[in-house]
Amino acid sequence: MQSNLLFRIEEKMADLPQSEKKIAATILADPTAVIQMNATSLALQAGSSPAAVIRFCHSIGLKGFTQLKLNLSADTQGIQEKLYSEIQPGEELEQIKKKFLMQTYHIFEETNQTLTNDCVARATQWFHESKVIFTYGIGASHLAALDLQQKFSRIGKSMICSQDQHLLVTSMSVMEENAVFFGVSNSGEKQEVIALMKTAKKLGIKTISLTKDTTNTLSQLSDLSLKTANSHEAPLRSGATVSLLAQMYAVDLLFYDFATKHYDTTINNLEKSKEAIRSLTHGSEEHD
């Protein structure tokens, strides 16, 4: 698979200083041409400076300009096939599949880096110690919260997921100890999630956030911050789909980390859950 350097540039562009933004824009406009340039010629083309080119390389996690060119060379096929561009009017399904596959691979790869082992381990330990886990998200993030509820409720954890803020607040207010609030927001700036996070903290409940990899309000408020890759959102909002996949991927990692540490209990509870579903289905068939 390609190294997906252009996705990384798009994701970091908003946070770059103006001198480096010019360089990023020049590379994104014609990445193939940059392969033939040196740092001075790229700086001239971008209206910036050679020093800014080197700083830009460091800003996107590269050692220098040579590595930038090597990464672009490795991405030549994807660049030529225009796999880094947003979905176009009338685009063939096969091309859409290639674009989505590349973007999905990139977001999972980046999330593996931002979702640190230590943070995941601490989160699953808190889950194990908790009597109840409250989880909340809005829009697509609500789907990730529901996924968390579905997975952990099947293995015996008491889960409360609701879009009714009043229900969550009243339920949290009567919890005496060992509760966790898990707030999901890709941007980390949704006021409803932030308000619930603040309430949970006032009530002495441990708080965990799941956001994209930026400095955002929710992650700064939480006791434990889990980060997914900072996906680039384009006009058709394919980024919204990809960010949801990253959240689901994070939930899966939390579940599997928990399951491996409490394997026998997890397997036993999953079997009980499956048997209950089989009994329910069989009972419904008998009454048909």
N, C-alpha and C positions, 0 to 999 in steps of 0.2 A: 504493500500500500504506500501511497505518497505520504510525504512528511507533513502535508497540509499547512505549509508556511503561510500561504495567503490568507487562510482562515484566521490564523494567529494574528496576522497584521491587522485584519479587519476588527478583530475583537479588542485589540489594544490601542487602536488608533485614537479613540476618543480621549484617552488619558495621556497621550503624548504631548509634549510641548510643541508649539507652532513650527519650529524649525524642523522637527522630526516628522510632524504630520505631513509637511510638504514632500518629504522623502517617501513616506508611506503611500501617499496618493500617486506619486510618480511610478512607484513599483506596481501598484495595483492597476494602473492605467495600461501599462505595457510591460509585464514581467519578463517576457522573452527578450526584449531589448536590453534589459538590465544585465542579463547574463554576459553580454559583450562589453559592458562598461567597466571602468575602474571607479574608485570612490570619488575622485575629482570630477569625472564626467557626469556621474549621477548627481552629485551636489550641484553642478552647473545646470543640469537639466531641471532640477527641482527648485532652483532658486534658493539654495541653502549653502551649507559649508561642508567640506570633507570631515571636519571634526563632528558635525551633527550626524553624518552618515555612520560613523563609528559608534556614537552614542545611541543611535537608533538600533543598530545591530544588538547592542547590549540590552536595550529596553525590551526587545522581543526574545531575549534569551539565547542569543547567538554570541560566539566568541569574537567574531569580526566579519569584515566584508567578504572575505574568501568563503567563509561558511555560508553566508547569505547566498552567494552565487551558486555554490554547490547544492544547496537546498532547492533553489529555483530550477537548476538543471535536472534534479531528480523528479521535479514536478512537471517536466516539459509536456508529457502526454496529457495530463489533466488540464494544463493551461491551454494547450492546442485544442482540446475538446471542449473548452469553456465550461469545465465542471465546477468552477468556483463562482460562477455567476448565479444570480437568482433565476427562478423559473421564468421563462419567457412566454409571451402569447403564442399559442399554437404549438408549443414544444412537444416533440415526440415522447411517448411514455418511456421508451427505453432510455432516453437521455435524462428524463426526470429520475428514473430509478438509479442511474449512475451517480447523479448529483446527490441524491438523498443518502445513498450508501456511503459516499465519501464523507459527507457532513456528519452522518451518524457515527462512523468510525472515529472521526476526529473528536467528537464531543465525548465519546466514551474514553478515548485515550487521554484527553486532557483532564477529565473527571478523575481518572485513576491517579493523576498527579496532585490535584487539588484536595481530594478527599483523603486526608492523611490516615494512616493506620492507627495512630494514637487516638485521634478523635473518634473514629469508628469504634474502637475498643472501649473507650470511656462511655460512649452512648449506649452500647449494648450492655455494659455493666450496670448503668443506671436503669435500663429497661428491666434487667433481671431483678434488681433490688426494689423496683416500684410495685405498689399495689394497684395503681391505675395510671394509664397514659392518656393524656388529652392531646388531640391533634387537630390542627385547623389550617385551612388554606382557602384561597379564593380562585375561582375560574379553573384554569388548568392545574394550578397547585392544589386545588381541592381533590382532584383525581389522585394525586400522589399521596395526599393525606388519607384518602379512602383506601388506597392500596396498602399503606402502612397498617391501617386498622384491620383490613381483611387478613393480611398475613399473620400478624401477631395474635389476633383474637383466636385463630385456629390452633394456636399452640399454647393456649391457656392464659394469655395476658388479658387483663381487663382494659378494654380500649373504648374511649369515647371520642367520636368524630362527628361534628355537627357544624352546619353553617349558621346555626342559631347562637349568636354570641351570648345572649342572656342565659341560655341553657348551660353553656360551658362555664360561664362565670359562677352561676349558682352551684354547679357541681363542684367546681374547684374550691369554692369558699368553704365547703364542709369537709374537705379532705384534711385530715390531721397530719399525716406524714407520708413519706415515700411516694410522692406523686411526681409525674414528669409532664411538662407541657412541651409539645413538639410543634413549632410554628414553621409553615412552609410558604415561602414567597420567593419567586425567582429574582425579582428586583431587590427584595429586602426592604421595600419602602411602602408596602401596602399598610395604610393606617389602621385597618381593622385588625390585622395580625399583630402589628406593633402594640396596639391598645391591649390586646389579650396577653401579650408577652409581659407588658408592664404590670398588669393585674396579677399574673401568675407569680411574678417576682415579689410583689407586695405580700402575697399570701404564703411566701416561703417555699414555693414549688420550684424544683429544678427545671431549668429551661434549656431547650435545644433548638437551634435554628437550622433550616436547610435553605440556602440561598445560592445565587451564583457567586463567582469568585471576584467580588468587589468589596470595597469598604462601604458597607451599607448599614443603615440604622438597626435593622433586626439582628444582624450578626454581632454588632457591637453591644446590643442589649443582652443577648443570651449568655448563659453560663458556659455553653458549649456550642461552637459554631462549626457546622458542616458545610463545605463549599463544593458546588459542581462547576463545571467549566462555564466560562462567560460566553454564551453563544451569541453570535451576531444575528440580529433581527433585521430582515429585509421586508420590502413592501408586501409580499404575500404572507409574511409572518411564518415562514418555514422555521424560523428560529424559535417560535413558540412551541412548535411540535418537538423540535430537537431538545429544547430545554426541559420539556416534560419527560422525554425519554431519559435525560440525564438524572432527573429527580427519581424516576422509577428505578433506574440503575442504582442510585444511592440507597434507596429503600431495600432493593434486593441484597446489596452488600451488607447492610445492617442485619437483615434477616439471616443470611447465611453465616455471618460472623457469630450471631447469637446461637444459631442452630448447632454449629460445630462445637461451641463451648458447653452446650447443654444438650448434647446429641440424643441420649436415651430418652430424656423427658420430651424433647421435641418430636421424635419419631412416635413415641407413645401417644402424645396428644394429637398428632396428625392422623394417626390411625383411628382414634376415637372420633375425630371430626368427620373422617371419611365414612365411618360406620354409621354415624348419626344421619349423614346425608343419604346413604344407601337405604337406611330404614325408613326415612321420610319418603323417598322416591318409591320404595316398594309398597309402603302403606297407601300412597296416593293411587298407585296402579290397581291395588285391590279394590278400591272404592269406585273405580271407573266403570 
